[in-house]
């Protein structure tokens, strides 16, 4: 990740002024001006590992799909089953081309029988939206699904770390899970009662929030979707409750340590999920774009395979470095 001066042509999240006021170093990323670090990447990584870190991930897309053909369309587009996902749950999978290459990886939530929320990566959002529109026209004559991009109208904040559950339980009120969860009799549900890859709704400081028990750090945590105008107030509430502001630099270290892929690196439109070692997120019943190619790769192998490397000492390899041995 190379630091550059913010570009006035880039998009800015509703938290841009908050980041600047906190002394963040801003860099362009995926068409947005985003904070790469505040008080230092090492300290921010430690905050997530030992307490709770707070990330502005509003640059990620928020696509809503609603209509009687929504599940059927997603079953064609995604390597994970949408029709088999229960209301109140979420799933990680891939959006593939017919040749098995990855257009993007995504988490999607089932909000109701005919309504889904899909989170594409920031730089891929326009391409994913166009791909979905084309596939809807091809398979359903453009009918039965309303696809709405709510990225600009909403924000997304990630609260990650072993203290995340305690913090969000303390400040989130009127919480209602999207699906039935086990909780103590006589006690109202709180976000910590959610299973991983489940969601619910509640209020923070009187503002409506959507809470998913998901994240991109390898730690327990939550991703909070909210109206863009509410983001600065809720960010402040989370910081006051003990979360530490973190930037893209810490996020990249954390996801690498956890072995989580990033599109454009471990995944790309010329790299398949099987080549990337992510076959467990590809369903075996077929029926989706690239299914035959991926099934063939699973059975017969691939000429190349993603592997993890460890190095002695404190040096970190960078993208493009040659591997000699």
N, C-alpha and C positions, 0 to 999 in steps of 0.2 A: 504494500500500500504506500503510494507516494504522496507526500504532503504538497499541496499546491495552494495558491491563493484562491479564496472563494470566487466563484464565477457568478456574475449577476444574472446570467441566463439560467442558472440552476434553480430548481424549486427549493423552497425553504419550508420546513415544518413549522407548526404553530409554536414550537419550543425554541426556535432559532434565537430570539432575543434572550431567552433564559440561559441558553448555552453561552452566549457571548458574555452575559453578566457574570456567569460563574467562571469566566476565564478560560473557556474551552478553546483549543486550537481547532479551527474549522477547516475542512478539506472537502473537495468535490468527490461524491461517491454515488454512482448509479443515477446521475442526473440531479442530485440533491446536494446542498451544502450541509455537511454533517460534522459533529464533533469527533475528532480522532482520539483526544485524551483531555483530561482536566488536570489532575495533580500528578499524573504519571501512570503509565500502563501497568507497571509491576504492582503499585499500590491498589489500582483498580481491580486487577485480577485477584489479589489477596482479599479484597473486600467481598467479592462474589464467592470465593472459596470458603471464607470464614464467617461471613455475615450476610449482607444483602447489597447487591448492586442494582443500579437503575439505568436503563438504556432507553433512549428515544429511538424507536424503530418505526416511526411514522412514515419513513420512506418506503417501507414495504407496502404492497398493494392490498386493497380491500375490495374484492369483487363479490357482489351479491348475485346469486342466481335464484330465480323464483319462477315457478310454473310447473305444470303437470309433467313436462318432459325434462325437468332439471336433473333428476337422478339418472335417467336414461342417457342424457347427453354426457354427464360426467363419467358414466361407466364406459363410454367410448373414448373419452379424453384422458382418463387417469388410470394408472397401473393399480390403484387401490379401489375397491368396490365402494361406490356411493350408495347404491340401492341396498347393500347389506349393512350400512352404517346406521346405528340407532340414533334417534333424535337425542340430543344432549351430549353426543360424543364427537371426537375429532380424529383425523387420520392423516399420517404423513405418507406421501407417495410421489410419483413423477408424472409429468406431462410429456409424452413421447411423440416423436414423429413416426411415420410409417416404417422408417428404417431402424427404429429403436433408439436413435439419438434423443437426448434429453433437452426439450425446450425449456423446462424449468422443473425445480422440485417445489413442493408446496405442502402446506397443511390446510385441510379443509374441515369445516364444522357443519354438522347437520343441525339447522335451526328449527326446522319443522319437516313435515312429510315432503313438502315441495319447495323448501327454501334452504339454501346453503351459503356459507361464507367461505371464500377461498382466498388464501394469502400467497400471492406470487412475489418473487423478488423484485426489488425496486427497478433496476434497469430492464428487466424482462416484462414488466407490467404491460406496456403498449403492445408488445408482440404477442403476449398471452391473450390479451383482449381481442386482438385481430384474429388470432387462431381460433378462439372460441366462436366468434361471429361466423367465420368461414365454415366451421364444422357444424354449427347450428343450421346454416343455410343448406349445407350438403346433405345432412342426415334427416332434418326435420322441416325442410323448406322454410326455415327461419321462424318456425312457430313453436309455441308451447313453453318458451323460456324467455324471461326478461333478464338481461344481463346488465347490471348497473355498477359502474365504477364509483365507489364512495371514498376513494383514497384521500382526496383533497378535503372533503367535508368531515373527515374523521381523523383521529390520531391513534397511535398505538405505542404503549409504554410497556417495557418488559422489566419485571421485578424478579431478580434471580438470586438464589443463594439459600443456605440453610435457615436463615432468619426470615425468608420471604413470607412463609405461611403465617408466622406470628404477627408480622407487620400488617399484612393485608387483612387478617382477621380483626385486628384492633381498630382499623379505620373504615372498613367496608360495612355498611349497614343495609338492612332490608334485603339480605342476600337470598336469592332463589335459584337453586340448581336447575340446569336444563333437563336433567334426568334425575331419577330417584337415586339418592345416596344414603348410606348408613350414617347416622349421627346419634348422639346421646339422647335418649328419651327426655322430652321436656325442654330440650335446648334447640333454639333456632339454628338452621344450617348456616355455616360460615364457609368461606372459600376453601379452607384447609380440608373440608370434608369431601371435596371433589377428588375423584380419581384422576391420575394422569390422563391427558387427552380427553378431558371432559370440560364443560363450560357452564357458567351460570351468569345471572345478572344481579346487580345491586346498586348501591349509591355510595359515593365517597364525597364528603362535604356537600351533600344534597344533589350531586350530579350523577346522572345515570351512567353506569359502566357495564361493559360486557367483559367477563373474566374467563380466560381459558387457562387451564393448568398445563401450559406448554412453554417452550423456551428453546434457546439455542446455545446453551453454555455447558451442558452436562450436569448442571445442578438442578435441584427442585426449583420451581418458580411458577410465575404467572405472567400472562400477557394480557394487558388491559386495553380494550378498544373503547373509545369515548369520542364525544364531539370535539372537533378541533379547538373550539373556543374554550373548552374546559381543561385542555391539556396543561397549561401553565399552573393552574390552581392545584390540580391533582398531583402534578410533579412536585410541587412545593410541599404538599401534605405528606407524600411518600418520603421525601428527604427529611422532613421534620420528625417522621416516625423512625428514622434510623437508616434509611437506604443511602448509599453513596453513588453519586453521579459517575457513570462510566461511559467511555467512548468506543468507537469502532476498533481501536487498537486492542483493547482488552477483550472485546467480543471475538476478534479473530484468534487471539491466543487461546481463549477458553474453548472455542469450537474445535480448534486443532487438537488440543489436549484430549478432548472428548471423542475425537475421530469423526466429527460431523462434517459433511461435505459442503462446499460452497460452489454454486454454479459459476462457470467460467474458469474453475480450477479443477477440482476433482470430478465435476460434472460439466458437460457441454453438449451442444447439438451434434457433435461427432463422437461423443462418449456415451455408451449405453449404461443403464443401471447394473447390468451383469458385469461389464468391464470394471465398473467402479466398486464392485464387491457389495452392491446393495440389492441383490436379488430377493432378499427377504421382504422387500417392499413392493414386489411385483407379483400380482395374483396369478394363479395357474389356470384359471378357467377360461382365459382368452377373451376375445370380444372387444379388445381395446386396440388403439393404434400401436403398431409395432409388436403385437403379441407374438406373432409367428416367428419374427426375427429373434426376439428375446428368449422364446422357448428353445429355439435351435441353439442359441449361445449357451443356454443353461445345460443342455444335453451334451453338446460337442465341444464346449469351451470357446475361448477367444484368444486371438494372437497376442493380446496384451492384457495386463491386469494391474489394477491399482494396488500398490503395496505401501506399507508404512515404514519409514526409516527413522532410526534413532542415531544421534551423533554424540560423541564425547564432548565434554566441556560445555561452555556457555554460548557458543556460536549457534546461530539459527540460519538454516539455508533459506534462500529466497527463490521466488518463481523464476524459472529459466536457467537455474544452475544445472550444469551437467553432472550426471552420475557416472563415475568412472569404474566403480567396483561394487 
